[in-house]
Amino acid sequence: MSKKRLVEGIDYYIENGFYVFTEKYLRERGYCCKSGCRHCPYGYKKG
């Protein structure tokens, strides 16, 4: 099984040393991890 390589600027970007996944990447991943991702396409907001 081959894994797709992540592309900086398309799948993620780096902000203050942290990787931030884009909405495109999170949507293609296919599920919500319930971590409160900044660009969550599933509407999850961490309380």
C-alpha positions, 0 to 999 in steps of 0.5 A, a space after each residue: 500500500 503506497 501512501 500519498 506524500 503531503 505537499 506543503 502549502 496544499 495539504 498543510 502549512 507551518 505556523 510558529 513551528 506547528 503543522 496546520 492541516 488544510 481543509 482540503 487535506 482533512 476532507 480527503 482524509 475522510 473523518 473527524 479526529 475531534 482534535 479541534 483542527 483549525 480548518 475542520 470541514 466537519 464543523 467540530 469545535 473543541 469546547 
